[in-house]
Amino acid sequence: MPVLPIETFIAYQRWLGLQPSTGERIKLGVLPQYFADMFGWPELAGAVGAAYQALPPQDRERAVFFGRNYGEAAAVDVFGEPFRLPPAISAHESYFLWGPRGHDGSVMLILGGTRDGLLKRFRSVEPVGRLDNPLGMPEESANTLWLCRDSLEPLEQAWPSLRHFD
């Protein structure tokens, strides 16, 4: 539980000459990872929820949010109830063990990546939102939320190749 307001913490960290750190080899913003990971979850769930609710009913029945990491998936799972979102899926860490939860990859919401990169896995990719989280991890800020349709490979079949632990 943070003791200082976030702006005060950032100023204090700078005054002490400390730099944010992590045990992982990833880019950091103004906060250490353990602190940065606390920001942006409700906003992520809200963006996914808005995109999900905008889908036609037949697409909502098949749609799922695919988190590129377990934190994104957990954000949607923890804060997604007001939007009646289905449980998120992710191939990162222990979320991988739950598999695609019956989803086939026909309608997926994915945060981040590029349209060209996603078109290597889907027939259709269109932007449906944007998420900016300046206090969070840089990889989870200034990202497009994509609506991806018609996976080129059935999700159940592709699942083992999506697994990543780090």
C-alpha positions as a LaTeX table, in Angstrom:
\begin{tabular}{lrrr}
\hline
Residue & $x$ (\AA) & $y$ (\AA) & $z$ (\AA) \\
\hline
Met1 & 0.00 & 0.00 & 0.00 \\
Pro2 & 1.57 & 3.31 & $-1.05$ \\
Val3 & 2.29 & 5.69 & 1.81 \\
Leu4 & 2.93 & 8.83 & $-0.25$ \\
Pro5 & 0.75 & 10.35 & $-2.97$ \\
Ile6 & 2.22 & 9.31 & $-6.33$ \\
Glu7 & 3.43 & 12.80 & $-7.28$ \\
Thr8 & 5.22 & 13.10 & $-3.92$ \\
Phe9 & 6.80 & 9.67 & $-4.37$ \\
Ile10 & 8.14 & 10.61 & $-7.81$ \\
Ala11 & 9.59 & 13.88 & $-6.48$ \\
Tyr12 & 11.11 & 12.10 & $-3.44$ \\
Gln13 & 12.62 & 9.38 & $-5.65$ \\
Arg14 & 14.21 & 12.05 & $-7.87$ \\
Trp15 & 15.46 & 14.03 & $-4.87$ \\
Leu16 & 17.16 & 10.88 & $-3.54$ \\
Gly17 & 18.73 & 10.29 & $-6.96$ \\
Leu18 & 17.01 & 6.92 & $-7.33$ \\
Gln19 & 15.98 & 5.45 & $-10.65$ \\
Pro20 & 13.06 & 3.06 & $-11.10$ \\
Ser21 & 14.21 & $-0.55$ & $-11.21$ \\
Thr22 & 12.97 & $-4.03$ & $-11.92$ \\
Gly23 & 14.37 & $-7.54$ & $-11.90$ \\
Glu24 & 13.23 & $-7.96$ & $-15.50$ \\
Arg25 & 14.85 & $-6.67$ & $-18.67$ \\
Ile26 & 12.10 & $-4.28$ & $-19.65$ \\
Lys27 & 11.76 & $-0.55$ & $-20.15$ \\
Leu28 & 10.56 & 1.44 & $-17.14$ \\
Gly29 & 8.80 & 4.78 & $-16.85$ \\
Val30 & 8.93 & 7.15 & $-13.89$ \\
Leu31 & 8.00 & 4.45 & $-11.36$ \\
Pro32 & 9.52 & 1.14 & $-10.28$ \\
Gln33 & 7.66 & $-1.83$ & $-11.77$ \\
Tyr34 & 6.03 & $-2.89$ & $-8.50$ \\
Phe35 & 4.46 & 0.59 & $-8.30$ \\
Ala36 & 3.79 & 1.12 & $-12.03$ \\
Asp37 & 1.87 & $-2.15$ & $-12.22$ \\
Met38 & $-0.73$ & $-0.63$ & $-9.87$ \\
Phe39 & $-1.88$ & 1.93 & $-12.44$ \\
Gly40 & $-4.31$ & 1.69 & $-15.33$ \\
Trp41 & $-6.31$ & $-1.46$ & $-14.58$ \\
Pro42 & $-9.75$ & 0.20 & $-14.31$ \\
Glu43 & $-9.03$ & 2.26 & $-17.44$ \\
Leu44 & $-8.00$ & $-0.85$ & $-19.39$ \\
Ala45 & $-11.16$ & $-2.70$ & $-18.35$ \\
Gly46 & $-13.20$ & 0.38 & $-19.27$ \\
Ala47 & $-11.69$ & 0.60 & $-22.75$ \\
Val48 & $-12.20$ & $-3.13$ & $-23.35$ \\
Gly49 & $-15.71$ & $-2.91$ & $-21.92$ \\
Ala50 & $-16.67$ & $-0.02$ & $-24.21$ \\
Ala51 & $-15.33$ & $-1.84$ & $-27.28$ \\
Tyr52 & $-17.05$ & $-5.08$ & $-26.23$ \\
Gln53 & $-20.42$ & $-3.40$ & $-25.63$ \\
Ala54 & $-20.19$ & $-1.70$ & $-29.08$ \\
Leu55 & $-20.05$ & $-5.10$ & $-30.79$ \\
Pro56 & $-23.20$ & $-6.61$ & $-32.31$ \\
Pro57 & $-24.75$ & $-9.26$ & $-30.02$ \\
Gln58 & $-23.62$ & $-12.17$ & $-32.23$ \\
Asp59 & $-20.00$ & $-10.93$ & $-31.97$ \\
Arg60 & $-20.20$ & $-10.41$ & $-28.20$ \\
Glu61 & $-21.13$ & $-14.10$ & $-27.85$ \\
Arg62 & $-17.79$ & $-15.07$ & $-29.42$ \\
Ala63 & $-15.58$ & $-12.16$ & $-28.28$ \\
Val64 & $-12.78$ & $-12.32$ & $-25.74$ \\
Phe65 & $-9.98$ & $-10.05$ & $-24.54$ \\
Phe66 & $-6.54$ & $-11.57$ & $-25.10$ \\
Gly67 & $-4.03$ & $-10.08$ & $-22.67$ \\
Arg68 & $-0.44$ & $-9.99$ & $-23.85$ \\
Asn69 & 0.52 & $-10.47$ & $-20.20$ \\
Tyr70 & $-1.21$ & $-11.75$ & $-17.09$ \\
Gly71 & $-1.57$ & $-8.23$ & $-15.67$ \\
Glu72 & $-3.68$ & $-7.08$ & $-18.61$ \\
Ala73 & $-5.82$ & $-10.22$ & $-18.41$ \\
Ala74 & $-6.24$ & $-9.80$ & $-14.66$ \\
Ala75 & $-7.23$ & $-6.14$ & $-15.09$ \\
Val76 & $-10.11$ & $-7.18$ & $-17.32$ \\
Asp77 & $-11.07$ & $-10.05$ & $-15.02$ \\
Val78 & $-11.01$ & $-7.90$ & $-11.87$ \\
Phe79 & $-12.61$ & $-4.70$ & $-13.25$ \\
Gly80 & $-14.66$ & $-6.05$ & $-16.17$ \\
Glu81 & $-17.84$ & $-7.08$ & $-14.34$ \\
Pro82 & $-19.77$ & $-3.81$ & $-14.95$ \\
Phe83 & $-19.31$ & $-4.43$ & $-18.70$ \\
Arg84 & $-20.37$ & $-8.11$ & $-18.46$ \\
Leu85 & $-17.07$ & $-9.14$ & $-20.03$ \\
Pro86 & $-16.22$ & $-12.81$ & $-20.39$ \\
Pro87 & $-13.12$ & $-14.03$ & $-18.52$ \\
Ala88 & $-9.98$ & $-12.80$ & $-20.27$ \\
Ile89 & $-7.44$ & $-15.14$ & $-21.77$ \\
Ser90 & $-3.66$ & $-14.87$ & $-21.93$ \\
Ala91 & $-0.82$ & $-17.18$ & $-22.84$ \\
His92 & 1.48 & $-15.51$ & $-20.28$ \\
Glu93 & 2.59 & $-17.25$ & $-17.10$ \\
Ser94 & $-0.16$ & $-19.21$ & $-15.30$ \\
Tyr95 & $-2.97$ & $-17.74$ & $-17.45$ \\
Phe96 & $-1.64$ & $-20.03$ & $-20.18$ \\
Leu97 & $-2.73$ & $-23.05$ & $-18.14$ \\
Trp98 & $-6.40$ & $-22.04$ & $-18.42$ \\
Gly99 & $-6.19$ & $-22.21$ & $-22.22$ \\
Pro100 & $-8.41$ & $-20.30$ & $-24.61$ \\
Arg101 & $-11.49$ & $-21.09$ & $-22.47$ \\
Gly102 & $-13.54$ & $-22.26$ & $-25.44$ \\
His103 & $-12.81$ & $-19.23$ & $-27.63$ \\
Asp104 & $-11.94$ & $-19.92$ & $-31.23$ \\
Gly105 & $-10.20$ & $-16.65$ & $-32.19$ \\
Ser106 & $-13.07$ & $-15.41$ & $-34.35$ \\
Val107 & $-13.48$ & $-12.14$ & $-32.36$ \\
Met108 & $-10.66$ & $-10.94$ & $-30.11$ \\
Leu109 & $-9.80$ & $-7.63$ & $-28.47$ \\
Ile110 & $-6.04$ & $-7.13$ & $-28.09$ \\
Leu111 & $-4.17$ & $-4.19$ & $-26.58$ \\
Gly112 & $-0.97$ & $-3.14$ & $-28.31$ \\
Gly113 & 0.98 & $-4.43$ & $-31.21$ \\
Thr114 & 0.72 & $-3.16$ & $-34.75$ \\
Arg115 & $-1.94$ & $-3.70$ & $-37.34$ \\
Asp116 & 0.59 & $-5.28$ & $-39.71$ \\
Gly117 & 1.81 & $-7.60$ & $-36.97$ \\
Leu118 & $-1.71$ & $-8.67$ & $-36.02$ \\
Leu119 & $-2.64$ & $-9.24$ & $-39.67$ \\
Lys120 & $-0.16$ & $-12.12$ & $-39.62$ \\
Arg121 & $-2.64$ & $-13.94$ & $-37.33$ \\
Phe122 & $-6.04$ & $-12.47$ & $-38.28$ \\
Arg123 & $-7.95$ & $-11.73$ & $-41.48$ \\
Ser124 & $-9.26$ & $-8.40$ & $-40.17$ \\
Val125 & $-7.78$ & $-5.91$ & $-37.67$ \\
Glu126 & $-9.28$ & $-2.53$ & $-36.83$ \\
Pro127 & $-8.63$ & 0.03 & $-34.05$ \\
Val128 & $-11.46$ & 0.40 & $-31.53$ \\
Gly129 & $-9.81$ & 2.35 & $-28.72$ \\
Arg130 & $-6.66$ & 3.83 & $-27.29$ \\
Leu131 & $-5.15$ & 3.51 & $-23.83$ \\
Asp132 & $-2.68$ & 5.95 & $-22.32$ \\
Asn133 & $-1.25$ & 5.19 & $-18.91$ \\
Pro134 & 1.70 & 7.53 & $-18.22$ \\
Leu135 & 2.29 & 6.23 & $-14.68$ \\
Gly136 & 2.11 & 2.56 & $-15.69$ \\
Met137 & 4.59 & 0.37 & $-17.48$ \\
Pro138 & 5.64 & 1.91 & $-20.82$ \\
Glu139 & 4.60 & $-1.25$ & $-22.70$ \\
Glu140 & 1.04 & $-0.67$ & $-21.47$ \\
Ser141 & 0.80 & 3.01 & $-22.38$ \\
Ala142 & 0.02 & 4.76 & $-25.64$ \\
Asn143 & $-1.39$ & 1.57 & $-27.12$ \\
Thr144 & $-4.19$ & 0.91 & $-29.55$ \\
Leu145 & $-6.97$ & $-1.49$ & $-28.63$ \\
Trp146 & $-7.57$ & $-3.68$ & $-31.67$ \\
Leu147 & $-10.60$ & $-5.65$ & $-32.75$ \\
Cys148 & $-9.22$ & $-8.73$ & $-34.48$ \\
Arg149 & $-11.45$ & $-11.06$ & $-36.46$ \\
Asp150 & $-11.07$ & $-14.50$ & $-37.96$ \\
Ser151 & $-7.87$ & $-16.02$ & $-36.64$ \\
Leu152 & $-5.90$ & $-17.61$ & $-39.47$ \\
Glu153 & $-5.26$ & $-20.61$ & $-37.22$ \\
Pro154 & $-7.82$ & $-22.01$ & $-34.77$ \\
Leu155 & $-6.98$ & $-20.62$ & $-31.33$ \\
Glu156 & $-6.94$ & $-24.06$ & $-29.70$ \\
Gln157 & $-4.36$ & $-25.18$ & $-32.25$ \\
Ala158 & $-2.25$ & $-22.01$ & $-31.98$ \\
Trp159 & $-2.37$ & $-21.94$ & $-28.16$ \\
Pro160 & 0.84 & $-23.94$ & $-27.43$ \\
Ser161 & 2.90 & $-21.62$ & $-29.67$ \\
Leu162 & 1.58 & $-18.51$ & $-27.86$ \\
Arg163 & 2.87 & $-19.62$ & $-24.44$ \\
His164 & 5.46 & $-17.38$ & $-22.83$ \\
Phe165 & 6.95 & $-17.33$ & $-19.35$ \\
Asp166 & 9.36 & $-14.59$ & $-18.31$ \\
\hline
\end{tabular}
